[in-house]
Amino acid sequence: MRIKKRLQGHDIILDYKRVKKYKNGYALYDVYKQGVFLYRTCLTKLHIADMERTGYLVNDEEVFEWKKE
């Protein structure tokens, strides 16, 4: 999933790659920016809907894999 944020007039694109899905509705995501790992977070569909409602652009397409060289 790709999320586009606007911070101080600049667009920031974060790539969320799902690592694991839990039974209670949560999913664990690794967050990358331009192929560099930033952090790991848990989100629900409600969290993602809140992000869309507050103005973030959310793209649910599967993001290409970053390859280490």
C-alpha positions as semicolon CSV with decimal commas, in nm:
position;residue;x (nm);y (nm);z (nm)
1;M;0,000;0,000;0,000
2;R;0,132;0,344;-0,081
3;I;0,042;0,651;0,125
4;K;0,117;1,004;0,013
5;K;0,153;1,271;0,283
6;R;0,207;1,645;0,248
7;L;0,450;1,784;0,503
8;Q;0,560;2,149;0,502
9;G;0,475;2,184;0,134
10;H;0,656;1,867;0,024
11;D;0,499;1,538;-0,080
12;I;0,626;1,233;0,106
13;I;0,545;0,888;-0,028
14;L;0,558;0,598;0,218
15;D;0,535;0,234;0,108
16;Y;0,360;0,001;0,353
17;K;0,438;-0,367;0,301
18;R;0,219;-0,610;0,495
19;V;0,428;-0,853;0,698
20;K;0,162;-1,041;0,891
21;K;-0,216;-1,042;0,929
22;Y;-0,371;-1,116;1,269
23;K;-0,711;-1,272;1,345
24;N;-0,842;-0,970;1,537
25;G;-0,834;-0,744;1,229
26;Y;-0,487;-0,596;1,269
27;A;-0,211;-0,622;1,014
28;L;0,160;-0,564;1,075
29;Y;0,330;-0,340;0,819
30;D;0,691;-0,247;0,745
31;V;0,714;0,117;0,632
32;Y;0,967;0,223;0,369
33;K;1,061;0,554;0,213
34;Q;1,244;0,525;-0,118
35;G;1,349;0,169;-0,035
36;V;1,485;0,250;0,311
37;F;1,317;0,081;0,608
38;L;1,180;0,337;0,856
39;Y;0,964;0,158;1,112
40;R;0,708;-0,118;1,175
41;T;0,345;-0,049;1,267
42;C;0,009;-0,221;1,316
43;L;-0,299;-0,089;1,136
44;T;-0,664;-0,186;1,098
45;K;-0,898;-0,104;0,813
46;L;-1,043;0,166;1,038
47;H;-0,700;0,329;1,077
48;I;-0,657;0,332;0,700
49;A;-1,007;0,481;0,652
50;D;-0,917;0,753;0,906
51;M;-0,603;0,834;0,706
52;E;-0,809;0,871;0,387
53;R;-1,064;1,091;0,565
54;T;-0,794;1,327;0,699
55;G;-0,656;1,394;0,352
56;Y;-0,385;1,135;0,292
57;L;-0,384;0,971;-0,049
58;V;-0,399;0,593;-0,003
59;N;-0,327;0,357;-0,291
60;D;-0,410;-0,007;-0,214
61;E;-0,218;-0,152;-0,507
62;E;0,061;-0,388;-0,414
63;V;0,386;-0,198;-0,408
64;F;0,681;-0,340;-0,596
65;E;0,945;-0,522;-0,394
66;W;1,263;-0,335;-0,306
67;K;1,565;-0,537;-0,409
68;K;1,885;-0,523;-0,215
69;E;2,198;-0,514;-0,425
